[in-house]
Amino acid sequence: MSTGSISPALGLDAGSSVAESGRGARSRARPAWRHGGRFVLGLLIPLGLALGWELATRAGLAQGRLLPPPSRVLGTLLTLAQSGDLWVHVRATLTRVALGFLGGAAFGILAGALTGTLPLARHLLDPGLQALRAVPSLAWVPLFILWLGILETPKVVLIAVGVFFPVYGGVSGAIASVDRKLVEVGRIFRLSRLALARRILLPAVLPGTIVSLRTGLGLGFLFVVAAELMGASEGLGYLLVEGQQFGKPDQILAAILAFAVLGKLADALLVALTRPLLRWQDVSRDVL
């Protein structure tokens, strides 16, 4: 292993100018229009399907009773937005997801770091946590209602449980998969334990941790639907249940569309916030 290849992880000066020049060359090689082009390409399939269904219903080839055309769904969203109800439900859902994500991610990172670095903690805690991970989300609902009531606390706790397990597994697995050769090189350079963790372990663990955070955020939006079944009168999950009870498929699809947009925006925000932590990476995705 050459010194230049390990210098980004060790924080050494050797090879840093080469890495910086490589990043600069890659940034110049990727024009801004390519990012916009990728975004447009990602919309082609869903927009094409929506347009096809709209044309099919207008031409009388489909009734659109159980699966309304996009124009009706967008009209329902516009009506909810104009009345102010949509923003009330969106705010309630986002608040629950944000609180649950922060709590679940914090405990997941802490538990993953503990079991990933301490063999005794891994042998004591990991089997039980892996067993709890297999419990379905709805199985927790009656227990949390019994313990915490039907207000906001059980909803946030349920979302935190959903976020905790992927973050815990990702952090623990990332620590366990750190290349032993990197640690040995750090010891050769006589790095202290703190410097070893900061310059080698942390950069090695960060990519897996960020992937697990994105997975946990997605599960947070998944668990919020189950959470809003617990006596909620606000939230997009409540809109889903109300639409099912009153036979409003357009409202159900409007809530699903709102979930999709909010989930994508939240994921994009998380990626943007964590991108500076991975600037040192030199991956093939950046040049494709």
Stockholm file with secondary structure:
# STOCKHOLM 1.0

chainA/1-288         MSTGSISPALGLDAGSSVAESGRGARSRARPAWRHGGRFVLGLLIPLGLALGWELATRAGLAQGRLLPPPSRVLGTLLTLAQSGDLWVHVRATLTRVALGFLGGAAFGILAGALTGTLPLARHLLDPGLQALRAVPSLAWVPLFILWLGILETPKVVLIAVGVFFPVYGGVSGAIASVDRKLVEVGRIFRLSRLALARRILLPAVLPGTIVSLRTGLGLGFLFVVAAELMGASEGLGYLLVEGQQFGKPDQILAAILAFAVLGKLADALLVALTRPLLRWQDVSRDVL
#=GR chainA/1-288 SS CCHHHHHHHHTCSTTHHHHHHHHHHHHHHSCHHHHHHHHHHHHHHHHHHHHHHHHHHHTTSCCCSSSCCHHHHHHHHHHHHHHTHHHHHHHHHHHHHHHHHHHHHHHHHHHHHHHHHCHHHHHHHHHHHHHHHTSCGGGGHHHHHHHHCSSHHHHHHHHHHHHHHHHHHHHHHHHHTSCHHHHHHHHHTTCCHHHHIIIIIHHHHHHHHHHHHHHHHHHHHHHHHHHTTTTCSSSHHHHHHHHHHTTCHHHHHHHHHHHHHHHHHHHHHHHHHHGGGGTTCCCGGGGC
#=GC SS_cons         CCHHHHHHHHTCSTTHHHHHHHHHHHHHHSCHHHHHHHHHHHHHHHHHHHHHHHHHHHTTSCCCSSSCCHHHHHHHHHHHHHHTHHHHHHHHHHHHHHHHHHHHHHHHHHHHHHHHHCHHHHHHHHHHHHHHHTSCGGGGHHHHHHHHCSSHHHHHHHHHHHHHHHHHHHHHHHHHTSCHHHHHHHHHTTCCHHHHIIIIIHHHHHHHHHHHHHHHHHHHHHHHHHHTTTTCSSSHHHHHHHHHHTTCHHHHHHHHHHHHHHHHHHHHHHHHHHGGGGTTCCCGGGGC
//
